[in-house]
Amino acid sequence: MKKITIAIDGFSSCGKSTMAKDLAREIGYIYVDTGAMYRAVTLFAMRGGMFGADGGIDTAALEAAMNGIVISFRLNEATGCPDTYLNGELVEKEIRSMEVSSHVSPVAALPFVRKALVAQQQKMGEEKGIVMDGRDIGTAVFPDAELKVFVTASARVRAQRRFDELRAKGMPADFDDILKNVEQRDYIDSHREVSPLRKADDAVELDNSTMTIAEQKAWLMDIFKERT
Ligand code: C5P
């Protein structure tokens, strides 16, 4: 069967990665979480003291360091999912923290950051057979993807999911802080100049506010079968 490229975009914490991961595992495709890449760059900048007290970024320092930031993924045998590595160090847990979540969107809006990460993402998908999730996969990374999905859900539903996820991992979580963060990221991601979050004209839209994970999985599998 011919391999295709699958782009899954949508708002923060709408369950894109769960859907994308499950589909990739089932059909034997590579799964790439591009949000993890923006999060890893953000963690690098935080560790390097590149954020001022006002939250502003030292963009010159980050741009100079960009070439030395190597992000890779390795399959975690226990979870069956790829873990994120920053310059060889496992950072999967750290990049999911609220601190990284609240700094990531301004970093992801920087044109030189996007240019570097989009080039890496396009390389990862050269051979097709890939499920990639993010904000600009169907519009900028793979505009020719054979299957594009745009996922939405209400901000409250998404905040609740992120809250449950953090709690389940034993990480600190406050619902109101999470909701505020989800809304702030929606705003920044949709209003930035370079590749703002938007539905590609040829994407299929899914509002999964009231769907279970099993229902979303079945929905996606049906569309995949239709397209291949
Ligand atoms: O998907 P996740 O919520 O982990 O992504 C974290 C942040 O990375 C998003 O809020 C967005 O600012 C940025 N991002 C992006 N483009 C992508 C993936 C993520 O700008 N393709």
Residues whose N, C-alpha, C, O or C-beta is under 5 A from the ligand:
A	BS01	C5P	S12 S13 T34 G35 A36 Y38 V104 S105 A108 D133 G134 R135 D136 R185 D189
